[in-house]
């Protein structure tokens, strides 16, 4: 789908531009999320495209979905523009997928049905499972080889450089919020007839070195971890290459060591739920063992249609109460408290039994990260504070007390 083309009113700047050299200082400087835009000729539009130079949620939502979110609707305030929310799992899970493989299956079906010519996804380096390698997958096998999250910053948009002359006219892009914000901004300039966007919720990415610090301080055997996820039972679930599973309570993390490990871009991001995607597939708004899907527009429903008959679906649910836990967490994180593991496990059991679940868990996670990020911005980039936090995030943050300094 081609949008209006304000960026190309006079000429096509990207046709004259060149990617920035790897290792250069990028325009967003320390806030750069390494989304890959500057590694392509579309760096020509970075000033008006980078989420960390200028936030433009309302304009992006209106262009992608026909309207911006309704701030008076609690579900849209938190989870963005939506037509439909549900939980699901594949009836026949994909072997080796991180959960049941809904994202991978949509990518495969998009190619098999001819909906798209290629899928922008993220493979892995031959040398290191956690080093991301973005690709334009042309076959189902290439899509499947990219299954499982890579919890590190990933330059997905560098593959835009490959589009001219590739014969790709219809693209499914899979990505996280910062990547999708930039992609939506340059969408009018891309040599595409159709663009579909499958979004992943995202928070707290790290550099490869930061990931190693996290693994070394958290898990028993860092070198054998295949994947991990912060789950709804308030535990981090690790899967090892020998099939062994290991869990660690959130409250048992070495907070003093990990407090500064996350990328500054993630500590200043308010797009946890991927506001610009047509369809979002994650886990945080679902019960344990299921995935949470948000259809934002008819194109998102078209993507869901590809696999809907293969899904075990259920309505979203919500229970528990998050406010006290979020407020206590603000103070604990700010003081970088480290609890003994016996106490961390005890708190985890209590919170797992009595704490927020379903959509309320999703709100807990959003509240926790938005308040933390607002405080981080206030302390590290006070000049950006007012313009950088979108209206929906300000409304959420205002419900809590932040430390004075």
C-alpha positions in Angstrom: 0.0 0.0 0.0 1.5 3.3 -1.1 1.0 6.3 1.2 1.1 9.9 0.3 4.7 11.0 -0.4 5.7 14.2 1.4 9.3 13.1 1.7 9.6 12.9 -2.1 7.7 16.0 -3.1 10.7 17.5 -4.9 13.1 14.6 -5.5 14.3 11.4 -3.9 17.0 12.2 -1.4 17.8 8.5 -0.8 18.8 8.0 -4.4 21.8 10.4 -3.7 22.5 9.3 -0.2 25.0 6.7 1.1 24.8 4.6 4.2 26.9 5.8 7.2 30.1 3.9 7.8 29.8 1.2 10.4 31.1 2.5 13.7 30.2 6.1 12.9 28.6 8.4 15.4 24.9 8.1 14.5 22.6 11.1 14.6 20.8 10.0 17.8 24.2 9.6 19.4 24.0 7.8 22.8 20.2 7.2 22.3 20.7 5.3 19.0 18.9 2.0 19.0 20.9 0.7 16.0 17.7 0.1 14.1 19.7 -0.1 10.8 18.1 2.9 9.0 21.4 4.8 9.0 23.1 1.7 7.6 21.1 2.2 4.4 20.6 5.0 1.9 17.4 5.9 3.8 19.6 7.7 6.3 18.7 10.6 4.1 15.4 10.8 6.1 16.8 10.1 9.6 16.1 13.6 11.0 12.3 13.1 10.4 12.3 9.3 11.0 14.3 8.4 14.0 12.2 7.7 17.1 14.9 9.1 19.3 15.3 12.4 17.5 11.6 13.1 17.3 8.5 11.3 18.6 5.5 11.2 16.3 3.1 8.6 17.6 -0.1 10.3 16.7 0.9 10.9 13.1 2.3 7.4 12.7 -0.9 5.8 14.1 -3.1 8.0 11.9 -1.2 7.1 8.8 -0.9 3.4 9.6 -4.4 2.7 11.1 -6.6 5.7 10.0 -6.7 7.2 13.5 -4.6 7.6 16.6 -5.4 5.9 19.9 -8.3 6.9 22.0 -6.7 8.1 25.3 -10.1 7.8 27.1 -10.2 4.1 26.3 -8.1 2.3 28.9 -7.2 -0.6 26.6 -6.1 1.8 23.8 -4.3 4.0 26.3 -2.1 1.1 27.2 -2.1 -1.2 24.1 -2.6 1.2 21.2 -5.1 1.3 18.3 -6.9 -1.9 18.0 -9.7 -3.7 16.2 -9.4 -6.9 18.1 -7.4 -8.5 21.0 -7.1 -12.2 21.7 -4.8 -14.9 23.0 -3.8 -17.9 21.0 -1.3 -20.7 20.4 -0.6 -22.8 17.4 -2.4 -26.2 17.5 0.7 -27.8 16.1 3.7 -25.8 17.5 6.8 -25.3 15.3 9.7 -27.3 16.6 12.4 -25.1 18.0 10.3 -22.0 18.1 10.5 -19.8 21.2 6.9 -20.3 22.1 4.5 -22.0 19.6 5.8 -20.2 16.6 2.9 -17.9 15.5 5.2 -15.2 14.1 7.2 -17.7 12.1 4.1 -19.4 10.8 2.6 -16.1 9.6 5.8 -15.4 7.7 5.8 -18.8 6.1 2.1 -18.5 5.1 2.6 -15.0 3.7 5.2 -16.4 1.3 3.3 -19.6 0.5 0.1 -17.7 -0.4 1.9 -15.1 -2.5 0.8 -12.3 -0.2 4.4 -11.1 -0.2 7.6 -11.6 -2.1 9.9 -11.5 1.0 9.9 -11.4 4.8 12.2 -9.1 6.7 13.3 -11.2 9.6 16.4 -11.7 11.8 18.6 -14.7 11.5 21.7 -15.4 13.6 25.4 -15.3 13.1 27.1 -18.7 12.4 29.5 -17.9 15.1 27.1 -16.8 17.8 23.4 -17.6 18.4 22.7 -14.2 19.9 24.3 -12.0 17.2 21.5 -10.8 15.0 21.7 -11.0 11.2 18.8 -9.3 9.4 17.7 -10.8 6.1 15.1 -10.6 3.4 13.8 -14.2 3.5 12.4 -15.5 0.2 11.5 -19.0 1.2 9.7 -20.7 4.1 12.9 -22.4 5.0 14.7 -19.1 5.4 11.9 -17.7 7.6 12.0 -20.8 9.8 15.7 -20.6 10.2 15.2 -17.2 11.8 12.9 -18.4 14.5 13.6 -17.5 18.2 14.1 -14.0 19.5 17.5 -12.3 19.5 17.4 -10.2 22.7 20.0 -7.7 21.4 19.9 -4.5 19.4 19.5 -5.4 15.7 20.0 -3.3 12.6 16.9 -4.7 10.8 16.5 -1.8 8.5 19.9 -2.1 7.0 18.3 -4.6 4.5 16.3 -1.7 3.0 19.6 -1.2 1.0 18.9 -4.4 -0.8 15.4 -3.5 -2.0 16.2 -1.5 -5.2 16.6 -3.8 -8.1 15.7 -6.9 -6.0 12.3 -7.5 -7.6 10.7 -7.4 -4.2 7.4 -5.4 -4.5 5.5 -6.8 -1.6 7.2 -7.1 1.8 6.3 -8.4 5.3 8.5 -6.7 7.9 8.9 -8.2 11.3 10.3 -5.9 13.9 10.2 -4.0 17.2 8.9 -0.5 17.9 12.0 1.7 17.1 12.5 -0.2 13.9 8.8 0.1 12.9 8.6 3.8 13.7 11.5 4.5 11.4 10.1 2.1 8.7 6.7 3.8 8.8 8.3 7.2 8.4 10.2 6.2 5.3 7.4 4.0 3.9 6.3 6.5 1.2 9.8 6.4 -0.3 10.3 2.6 -0.5 10.1 0.9 -3.8 7.2 -1.3 -2.7 3.6 -1.8 -3.8 2.6 -3.4 -0.5 4.0 -3.4 3.0 2.7 -5.5 5.9 4.0 -5.0 9.4 4.1 -7.8 12.0 5.3 -6.3 15.3 6.8 -7.7 18.4 6.5 -6.0 21.8 9.9 -5.0 23.0 11.6 -3.7 26.1 15.1 -3.7 27.6 17.4 -4.8 24.8 21.1 -4.8 25.3 24.3 -4.8 23.3 25.9 -8.2 22.8 28.4 -7.4 25.6 25.5 -6.3 27.8 23.7 -9.6 27.1 26.8 -11.5 28.3 26.8 -9.5 31.5 23.2 -10.4 32.1 23.7 -14.1 31.4 26.9 -14.4 33.4 25.2 -12.8 36.5 21.9 -14.6 36.2 22.1 -18.2 34.8 24.0 -21.3 35.8 25.4 -22.0 32.3 25.6 -18.9 30.1 27.3 -20.7 27.2 24.4 -23.2 26.7 21.4 -20.7 26.8 19.4 -21.0 23.6 16.7 -18.5 24.5 15.1 -16.8 27.4 12.0 -14.7 28.2 10.7 -12.6 31.2 7.4 -14.4 31.7 4.0 -13.8 33.3 4.8 -15.9 36.3 7.4 -13.3 37.4 10.3 -15.6 36.5 12.8 -15.5 33.7 12.7 -18.8 31.7 15.9 -20.0 30.2 16.1 -22.9 27.8 19.5 -24.6 27.3 20.9 -26.5 24.3 20.6 -29.8 26.1 16.9 -29.3 26.6 17.2 -28.3 30.2 15.0 -25.4 31.5 15.9 -23.1 34.2 14.0 -20.3 35.9 15.1 -17.3 38.0 12.7 -15.0 39.8 12.6 -11.4 38.7 13.2 -10.3 42.2 16.4 -12.3 42.4 18.3 -10.4 39.7 21.6 -8.8 40.6 20.1 -5.3 40.2 23.3 -3.4 41.2 25.2 -5.1 38.4 22.4 -5.0 35.8 20.9 -1.5 36.4 23.0 0.1 33.7 23.3 -2.8 31.3 20.3 -1.9 29.2 20.7 0.2 26.1 20.0 4.0 26.6 17.6 3.8 23.7 15.5 1.2 25.6 15.6 3.3 28.7 14.1 6.2 26.8 11.5 4.2 24.7 7.8 4.3 25.2 6.7 2.0 22.4 6.6 -1.2 24.3 3.5 -2.4 22.4 4.7 -1.5 18.9 2.1 1.2 18.1 2.8 1.2 14.3 2.5 -2.5 13.5 -0.6 -3.9 11.7 -0.6 -7.0 13.9 1.3 -7.4 17.2 2.2 -10.9 18.6 3.8 -11.2 22.1 3.0 -12.8 25.4 2.6 -10.1 28.1 -1.2 -9.8 27.9 -1.9 -13.5 27.8 -2.1 -16.2 30.5 1.0 -18.4 30.9 1.7 -20.6 27.9 -0.3 -18.6 25.4 0.5 -15.6 23.2 -1.3 -12.2 23.1 -2.3 -10.8 19.7 -3.5 -7.3 18.9 -5.0 -6.6 15.5 -4.7 -2.9 14.8 -6.2 -2.5 11.3 -7.6 -4.6 8.3 -4.1 -5.4 7.1 -3.4 -6.9 10.6 -6.5 -9.0 10.3 -5.4 -10.2 6.8 -2.1 -11.4 8.4 -4.1 -13.2 11.2 -6.3 -14.7 8.5 -3.3 -16.6 7.2 -3.1 -18.8 10.3 -6.4 -18.3 12.2 -7.6 -21.8 11.3 -4.4 -23.2 12.8 -4.8 -21.5 16.2 -6.3 -22.4 19.5 -7.8 -19.1 20.3 -9.3 -17.6 23.5 -10.4 -14.2 24.8 -8.1 -11.9 26.7 -8.6 -11.9 30.5 -7.5 -9.7 33.3 -7.2 -10.1 37.0 -5.3 -8.9 40.1 -4.2 -5.4 40.9 -0.9 -3.9 39.8 -0.6 -0.4 41.4 1.0 -1.3 44.7 3.5 -3.6 43.0 4.5 -1.0 40.5 5.0 1.7 43.1 7.1 -0.6 45.3 9.1 -1.6 42.2 9.9 2.0 41.3 11.6 2.5 44.6 13.3 -0.9 44.7 14.8 -0.5 41.3 15.9 3.1 41.9 17.8 2.0 45.1 19.2 -1.0 43.2 18.3 -3.4 45.9 19.6 -7.0 45.7 17.5 -9.6 47.6 18.8 -12.9 48.9 17.5 -15.7 46.6 15.3 -17.3 49.3 13.5 -14.1 49.8 13.3 -13.5 46.0 11.7 -16.9 45.6 9.2 -16.3 48.4 8.1 -12.9 47.0 7.9 -14.5 43.5 5.5 -17.2 44.8 3.3 -14.7 46.5 3.1 -12.4 43.5 2.6 -15.3 41.1 -0.4 -16.4 43.2 -1.9 -13.0 44.0 -0.5 -10.6 41.5 -1.7 -9.2 38.2 -2.5 -11.6 35.3 -3.5 -11.3 31.7 -4.0 -7.7 30.6 -3.4 -6.5 34.1 0.1 -8.1 33.9 0.6 -6.3 30.7 -0.3 -3.0 32.4 2.0 -3.9 35.3 4.9 -4.3 32.8 4.1 -1.1 30.9 3.7 1.0 34.1 6.9 -0.4 35.5 8.9 0.4 32.4 7.3 3.8 31.6 7.9 5.1 35.1 11.5 3.9 35.1 12.2 5.4 31.7 10.7 8.7 32.6 12.9 8.9 35.6 16.0 7.9 33.5 15.2 10.6 31.0 14.7 13.2 33.7 18.1 12.4 35.1 20.1 11.9 31.9 18.3 14.0 29.2 16.2 16.6 31.0 16.0 18.8 27.9 14.2 16.0 26.0 11.7 15.0 28.7 8.7 17.1 27.7 8.8 16.4 24.0 10.0 12.8 24.1 7.3 11.3 26.3 4.1 10.8 24.3 0.7 11.8 25.7 -0.4 8.3 26.4 2.8 7.6 28.4 2.4 10.8 30.4 -1.1 9.8 31.4 0.1 6.5 32.7 3.2 7.9 34.5 1.1 10.5 36.3 -0.6 7.7 38.3 2.6 7.1 40.2 5.0 8.9 42.6 8.5 9.1 41.2 11.6 9.8 43.3 12.4 13.5 43.7 15.8 13.4 42.0 
